[in-house]
Amino acid sequence: MADQPHALYPCVRIGQGALERIGDMASELGTRALLVTHLPGRFTATGIVERTERLLRMAGVESARYGVEPECAIPTYDTAASMCRDTGCDLVIGLGGGSALDAAKGIAIMATHQGSIRDYQMGEATLEHPSLPVIAVPTTAGTGSEVSRVVVVGNQELRIKKSISDSRLIPRAAILDPELCLPLAPDLTCSTGIDALSHALESFVSLNATRSTKAAALWAFELIGRSLQAAVADGQNITARRDLLFASYMAGLSLQAGVGAAHILAQPVSAVTGLSHSLAIAVLLPHVVRANLEHATQGYASAARALSPSRKLYEDGSRDEAAGIISAVKRFGEAGGLPSRFRDAGVGQGDLEDLLETALRWQMHIQSNPRPVDRSMLRAILQAAY
């Protein structure tokens, strides 16, 4: 295993074929695993889930499978946590995209706590006990959930998505195997890659940024800049897939510094419209950068240089150089065929005010954006993105 950067962070195995070690890793943490993955569909048809189950059996680890929907909501967490307890699972493995990894983390913590995850989401109860150990195995390169302390929970009653954040939610171990990303379609490769970029970018210009979070973000910029378009163009490019997985991991590490306006708005967009989180971020990010430009010029300029070191056209640290980050995000989106406006993604004009009110009510606790966030700023971003 790679050295742990901090006692809280997961032990990580990185590289082609790393999934083969999951049995050894699991057997060190438990004897019966709840394998949290996606519902039957394109991903499960790849055979990755069955392969994982076979590797666990070979290591003497029993497993039970639980499939989750995209953008998991409260009933999924509560039902799966009850199943986890009832079947005697002492380990949870998340296998899939961000929703599967978040679900695994939320299920593992609720397996050791009473009540509904809603109680903890809404601040009506406090996490007090350790989580069951979690192994995170991402099959997309974007969320960084394998190293983050955050779980996103959909609340259908309130039509919101609201996160729970606690160090107990950081997985015990992670496997970053680029082979698992090979089946990912170009548009998902692109949108999840832009999600990783948003984590690095928003944390890099965050008011809470530190030397270590900035260093992690800069590494992510470099990897994304040289690999995202390559992976979109050729999904079998194993080097590009590996770079993006590690970029997502590094961007996840940088998230200690917090996110900004793109994430303040993306969670309501996803909750209200059903649009995926990564696509919402891809549409919002250029407009958020433009709104913040005067407040984080040097940071955006540094990010633009790291993303595109060969495209130096402007004076170092200038506003024009900083605006290069907008061009880069748009370039990535075009390469993946992503819609650049919400209206092209099926969002109605009438949804915008609802999105704004939801963001103002539930997301304004986020205070790390470089420009002070208020109603007029968020409304302007949504209008520009529409």
C-alpha positions as CSV (number, residue, x, y, z in Angstrom):
1,M,0.0,0.0,0.0
2,A,1.1,3.6,-0.6
3,D,2.1,5.6,2.4
4,Q,-0.7,7.4,4.1
5,P,-0.4,11.2,3.9
6,H,-2.2,11.4,7.3
7,A,-3.6,8.9,9.8
8,L,-7.1,9.9,8.7
9,Y,-6.6,9.3,5.0
10,P,-7.1,5.9,3.4
11,C,-4.4,3.4,2.5
12,V,-4.3,3.3,-1.3
13,R,-3.3,0.9,-4.0
14,I,-2.8,2.5,-7.3
15,G,-2.2,1.0,-10.7
16,Q,-3.5,-1.2,-13.5
17,G,-4.7,-4.5,-12.0
18,A,-4.9,-3.1,-8.4
19,L,-8.4,-4.6,-8.0
20,E,-6.7,-8.0,-7.7
21,R,-5.6,-7.0,-4.2
22,I,-9.1,-6.3,-2.9
23,G,-9.4,-9.7,-1.2
24,D,-6.3,-9.2,0.8
25,M,-7.3,-5.7,1.8
26,A,-10.8,-6.8,2.8
27,S,-9.6,-9.8,4.8
28,E,-7.6,-7.4,6.9
29,L,-10.7,-5.4,7.8
30,G,-13.5,-7.9,8.1
31,T,-15.1,-11.2,7.3
32,R,-18.4,-10.3,5.7
33,A,-18.7,-7.3,3.3
34,L,-21.7,-5.4,2.1
35,L,-20.8,-4.6,-1.5
36,V,-22.5,-1.4,-2.4
37,T,-22.7,-0.8,-6.2
38,H,-25.1,0.4,-8.8
39,L,-28.4,-1.1,-9.8
40,P,-28.4,-3.5,-12.8
41,G,-27.5,-1.6,-16.0
42,R,-24.6,-0.6,-18.1
43,F,-22.1,-0.7,-15.3
44,T,-23.1,-4.1,-13.8
45,A,-23.0,-5.5,-17.4
46,T,-19.2,-5.0,-17.5
47,G,-18.7,-7.9,-15.1
48,I,-16.7,-5.8,-12.6
49,V,-19.1,-6.6,-9.8
50,E,-18.9,-10.3,-10.3
51,R,-15.2,-10.2,-10.6
52,T,-15.0,-8.4,-7.2
53,E,-17.3,-10.9,-5.5
54,R,-15.1,-13.7,-6.8
55,L,-11.9,-12.1,-5.5
56,L,-13.5,-11.6,-2.1
57,R,-14.6,-15.3,-2.0
58,M,-11.1,-16.4,-2.9
59,A,-9.8,-14.4,0.2
60,G,-12.4,-16.0,2.5
61,V,-14.6,-12.9,2.7
62,E,-18.3,-13.4,2.3
63,S,-20.3,-10.6,0.6
64,A,-23.9,-9.4,0.1
65,R,-24.6,-7.0,-2.8
66,Y,-26.7,-3.9,-2.5
67,G,-27.5,-1.8,-5.6
68,V,-28.1,1.9,-5.3
69,E,-29.7,4.5,-7.6
70,P,-27.9,7.6,-8.9
71,E,-28.0,10.5,-6.5
72,C,-28.9,8.3,-3.4
73,A,-31.7,9.5,-1.1
74,I,-32.6,8.9,2.6
75,P,-34.6,5.7,2.1
76,T,-31.7,4.0,0.4
77,Y,-29.2,4.8,3.2
78,D,-31.6,3.7,5.9
79,T,-32.7,0.4,4.2
80,A,-29.2,-0.6,3.4
81,A,-27.9,0.2,6.8
82,S,-30.6,-2.0,8.3
83,M,-29.6,-4.8,5.9
84,C,-26.0,-4.3,6.8
85,R,-26.7,-4.8,10.5
86,D,-29.2,-7.7,10.0
87,T,-26.8,-9.7,7.9
88,G,-23.8,-9.2,10.2
89,C,-21.6,-7.3,7.8
90,D,-18.5,-5.9,9.4
91,L,-17.1,-4.2,6.3
92,V,-18.6,-2.0,3.5
93,I,-17.1,-1.8,0.0
94,G,-18.2,0.9,-2.4
95,L,-17.7,-0.1,-6.0
96,G,-18.7,2.4,-8.8
97,G,-19.2,6.1,-9.3
98,G,-19.7,8.8,-6.7
99,S,-23.2,7.7,-5.7
100,A,-22.0,4.2,-4.9
101,L,-19.0,5.4,-2.9
102,D,-21.1,8.0,-1.0
103,A,-23.7,5.4,-0.3
104,A,-21.1,3.0,1.0
105,K,-19.8,5.6,3.4
106,G,-23.2,6.7,4.6
107,I,-24.4,3.1,5.1
108,A,-21.2,2.2,7.0
109,I,-21.7,5.1,9.5
110,M,-25.4,4.5,9.9
111,A,-24.8,0.8,10.6
112,T,-23.2,1.9,13.9
113,H,-25.8,4.6,14.7
114,Q,-29.5,4.7,15.5
115,G,-32.3,6.5,13.7
116,S,-32.4,7.8,10.1
117,I,-29.6,9.4,8.2
118,R,-32.0,12.3,7.9
119,D,-31.4,13.1,11.6
120,Y,-27.7,13.6,11.0
121,Q,-28.3,15.4,7.6
122,M,-30.5,18.0,9.3
123,G,-28.4,18.4,12.4
124,E,-30.9,16.8,14.7
125,A,-28.4,14.2,15.8
126,T,-24.6,14.0,16.0
127,L,-22.3,11.2,14.9
128,E,-20.7,9.7,17.9
129,H,-19.4,6.2,17.0
130,P,-16.8,5.0,14.5
131,S,-18.0,3.8,11.2
132,L,-17.7,0.3,9.9
133,P,-14.5,0.2,7.8
134,V,-15.0,1.2,4.2
135,I,-13.0,0.2,1.1
136,A,-13.7,2.6,-1.8
137,V,-13.2,1.5,-5.4
138,P,-14.0,4.3,-7.8
139,T,-14.9,3.4,-11.4
140,T,-15.1,7.1,-12.5
141,A,-12.5,9.8,-12.0
142,G,-14.3,12.8,-10.6
143,T,-15.9,12.8,-7.1
144,G,-12.8,12.0,-5.0
145,S,-15.2,10.4,-2.6
146,E,-12.6,7.7,-1.8
147,V,-10.6,10.3,0.2
148,S,-13.3,12.9,1.3
149,R,-15.0,13.3,4.6
150,V,-18.3,14.1,2.9
151,V,-21.5,12.1,2.0
152,V,-24.2,13.7,-0.2
153,V,-27.7,12.7,0.8
154,G,-30.8,13.4,-1.2
155,N,-33.8,14.5,0.8
156,Q,-36.9,13.9,-1.4
157,E,-39.3,15.4,1.1
158,L,-37.6,18.8,1.0
159,R,-36.3,18.4,-2.6
160,I,-32.8,19.1,-1.6
161,K,-29.4,17.4,-1.5
162,K,-27.5,18.2,1.7
163,S,-24.1,16.8,2.8
164,I,-22.9,15.3,6.0
165,S,-19.3,16.0,6.8
166,D,-17.2,14.2,9.4
167,S,-13.8,12.6,9.5
168,R,-15.4,9.3,10.5
169,L,-16.7,9.2,6.8
170,I,-13.2,8.9,5.3
171,P,-12.7,5.4,3.9
172,R,-10.2,3.1,5.5
173,A,-8.7,2.0,2.2
174,A,-9.1,2.8,-1.6
175,I,-8.2,1.1,-4.8
176,L,-7.5,3.2,-7.9
177,D,-7.4,0.8,-10.8
178,P,-7.6,2.5,-14.2
179,E,-8.8,-0.7,-15.8
180,L,-12.1,-0.2,-14.1
181,C,-12.7,3.2,-15.9
182,L,-12.1,1.7,-19.4
183,P,-15.9,1.1,-20.1
184,L,-16.8,4.7,-19.2
185,A,-18.5,6.6,-22.0
186,P,-16.9,9.8,-23.4
187,D,-19.5,12.1,-22.0
188,L,-19.3,10.7,-18.5
189,T,-15.5,10.7,-18.7
190,C,-15.7,14.3,-19.5
191,S,-18.3,15.5,-17.0
192,T,-16.7,13.5,-14.1
193,G,-13.3,14.9,-15.1
194,I,-14.7,18.4,-14.9
195,D,-16.1,17.6,-11.5
196,A,-12.6,16.7,-10.3
197,L,-11.3,19.9,-11.9
198,S,-14.0,21.9,-10.0
199,H,-12.9,20.3,-6.7
200,A,-9.3,21.3,-7.3
201,L,-10.2,24.8,-8.6
202,E,-12.7,25.8,-5.9
203,S,-10.4,24.6,-3.2
204,F,-7.4,26.3,-4.8
205,V,-9.0,29.7,-4.6
206,S,-10.9,29.0,-1.4
207,L,-10.5,31.4,1.5
208,N,-9.5,28.4,3.6
209,A,-6.8,27.2,1.2
210,T,-3.4,26.0,2.7
211,R,-0.1,25.1,1.2
212,S,-0.9,21.4,1.3
213,T,-4.4,21.8,-0.3
214,K,-2.9,24.1,-3.0
215,A,-0.1,21.6,-3.7
216,A,-2.7,18.8,-4.1
217,A,-4.8,20.9,-6.4
218,L,-1.9,21.9,-8.6
219,W,-1.0,18.3,-9.1
220,A,-4.6,17.6,-10.1
221,F,-4.6,20.5,-12.6
222,E,-1.4,19.1,-14.3
223,L,-2.8,15.6,-14.6
224,I,-6.2,16.8,-15.8
225,G,-4.7,19.2,-18.3
226,R,-2.7,16.5,-20.0
227,S,-5.1,13.6,-19.7
228,L,-8.8,14.5,-19.8
229,Q,-9.1,15.2,-23.5
230,A,-7.0,12.1,-24.2
231,A,-9.3,9.9,-22.2
232,V,-12.4,11.4,-23.8
233,A,-10.9,10.8,-27.3
234,D,-9.7,7.2,-26.5
235,G,-11.4,5.5,-23.6
236,Q,-8.8,2.7,-23.8
237,N,-5.9,5.0,-23.1
238,I,-4.8,3.4,-19.8
239,T,-2.2,6.1,-19.0
240,A,-4.8,8.9,-19.3
241,R,-7.3,6.8,-17.2
242,R,-4.6,6.4,-14.5
243,D,-3.8,10.1,-14.5
244,L,-7.4,11.1,-14.2
245,L,-8.0,8.7,-11.3
246,F,-5.0,10.1,-9.4
247,A,-6.1,13.6,-10.3
248,S,-9.5,12.9,-8.8
249,Y,-7.9,11.6,-5.7
250,M,-5.6,14.6,-5.3
251,A,-8.5,17.0,-5.9
252,G,-10.4,15.1,-3.2
253,L,-7.5,15.7,-0.8
254,S,-7.6,19.4,-1.7
255,L,-11.3,19.6,-0.7
256,Q,-10.3,20.1,2.9
257,A,-10.2,23.8,1.9
258,G,-13.8,23.7,1.0
259,V,-15.8,24.4,-2.2
260,G,-17.4,27.5,-3.7
261,A,-20.3,28.9,-5.7
262,A,-20.3,26.1,-8.2
263,H,-21.1,23.5,-5.5
264,I,-23.5,25.9,-3.7
265,L,-25.6,25.8,-6.8
266,A,-24.9,22.3,-8.2
267,Q,-26.6,20.5,-5.3
268,P,-29.9,22.4,-5.7
269,V,-29.7,22.0,-9.5
270,S,-29.3,18.2,-9.2
271,A,-32.0,17.9,-6.5
272,V,-34.6,20.0,-8.3
273,T,-34.1,19.1,-11.9
274,G,-32.6,15.5,-11.7
275,L,-29.5,16.6,-13.7
276,S,-26.4,14.7,-12.6
277,H,-24.1,16.5,-10.2
278,S,-21.1,16.3,-12.6
279,L,-23.1,17.8,-15.6
280,A,-24.5,20.6,-13.4
281,I,-20.9,21.4,-12.4
282,A,-19.7,21.3,-16.0
283,V,-22.3,23.9,-17.0
284,L,-21.9,26.1,-14.0
285,L,-18.1,26.2,-13.6
286,P,-17.2,28.7,-16.4
287,H,-19.8,31.2,-15.1
288,V,-18.7,30.8,-11.5
289,V,-15.1,31.5,-12.5
290,R,-16.1,34.6,-14.4
291,A,-18.1,35.8,-11.4
292,N,-15.1,35.3,-9.1
293,L,-12.4,36.5,-11.5
294,E,-11.6,39.9,-9.9
295,H,-11.4,38.3,-6.4
296,A,-9.1,35.4,-7.4
297,T,-7.1,36.5,-10.4
298,Q,-3.7,35.1,-9.3
299,G,-5.2,31.8,-8.3
300,Y,-7.0,31.3,-11.5
301,A,-4.0,32.3,-13.5
302,S,-1.9,29.7,-11.7
303,A,-4.5,27.1,-12.3
304,A,-4.6,28.0,-16.0
305,R,-0.8,27.7,-16.3
306,A,-0.9,24.3,-14.6
307,L,-3.7,23.0,-16.9
308,S,-2.2,24.3,-20.1
309,P,1.6,25.0,-19.6
310,S,2.1,25.2,-23.4
311,R,-0.6,27.8,-24.0
312,K,1.1,30.7,-22.4
313,L,-0.3,33.7,-24.3
314,Y,-0.5,36.4,-21.6
315,E,1.5,38.1,-18.9
316,D,1.8,36.0,-15.7
317,G,-1.0,36.7,-13.3
318,S,-3.0,38.9,-15.6
319,R,-6.7,38.9,-15.8
320,D,-6.5,37.6,-19.3
321,E,-4.3,34.7,-18.2
322,A,-6.8,33.9,-15.3
323,A,-9.7,33.9,-17.8
324,G,-7.9,31.1,-19.6
325,I,-9.4,28.8,-17.1
326,I,-12.8,29.5,-18.5
327,S,-11.6,28.7,-22.0
328,A,-10.1,25.4,-20.7
329,V,-13.3,24.3,-19.1
330,K,-15.3,25.1,-22.2
331,R,-12.7,23.2,-24.3
332,F,-13.0,20.2,-22.1
333,G,-16.8,20.3,-22.3
334,E,-16.9,20.6,-26.1
335,A,-14.5,17.6,-26.4
336,G,-17.0,15.5,-24.5
337,G,-20.1,16.8,-26.3
338,L,-21.6,18.2,-23.1
339,P,-24.3,20.9,-23.2
340,S,-22.9,24.3,-22.3
341,R,-26.3,25.7,-21.1
342,F,-28.9,24.4,-18.8
343,R,-31.6,25.0,-21.4
344,D,-29.8,22.5,-23.6
345,A,-29.9,20.0,-20.8
346,G,-33.6,20.2,-20.4
347,V,-33.8,22.6,-17.4
348,G,-36.8,25.0,-17.7
349,Q,-36.5,28.8,-17.2
350,G,-39.2,28.4,-14.5
351,D,-36.8,26.2,-12.4
352,L,-34.3,29.0,-11.9
353,E,-36.0,30.8,-9.1
354,D,-36.7,27.6,-7.3
355,L,-33.0,26.7,-7.6
356,L,-32.0,30.0,-6.3
357,E,-34.3,29.8,-3.2
358,T,-33.1,26.3,-2.5
359,A,-29.5,27.3,-2.6
360,L,-30.1,30.3,-0.4
361,R,-31.9,28.3,2.2
362,W,-29.7,25.2,2.4
363,Q,-26.3,25.9,1.0
364,M,-25.3,29.4,2.3
365,H,-23.4,27.8,5.2
366,I,-20.5,27.5,2.6
367,Q,-18.3,30.5,3.3
368,S,-15.1,29.6,1.4
369,N,-15.8,31.2,-2.0
370,P,-13.3,34.0,-2.7
371,R,-16.1,36.5,-3.5
372,P,-18.8,37.1,-0.9
373,V,-21.8,35.1,-2.1
374,D,-25.3,36.7,-2.1
375,R,-28.6,36.4,-3.9
376,S,-27.6,38.7,-6.7
377,M,-24.4,36.8,-7.5
378,L,-26.1,33.4,-7.5
379,R,-29.0,34.7,-9.7
380,A,-26.5,36.2,-12.2
381,I,-24.6,32.9,-12.4
382,L,-27.8,30.9,-13.0
383,Q,-29.0,33.3,-15.6
384,A,-25.7,33.2,-17.4
385,A,-25.6,29.4,-17.3
386,Y,-29.2,29.1,-18.6
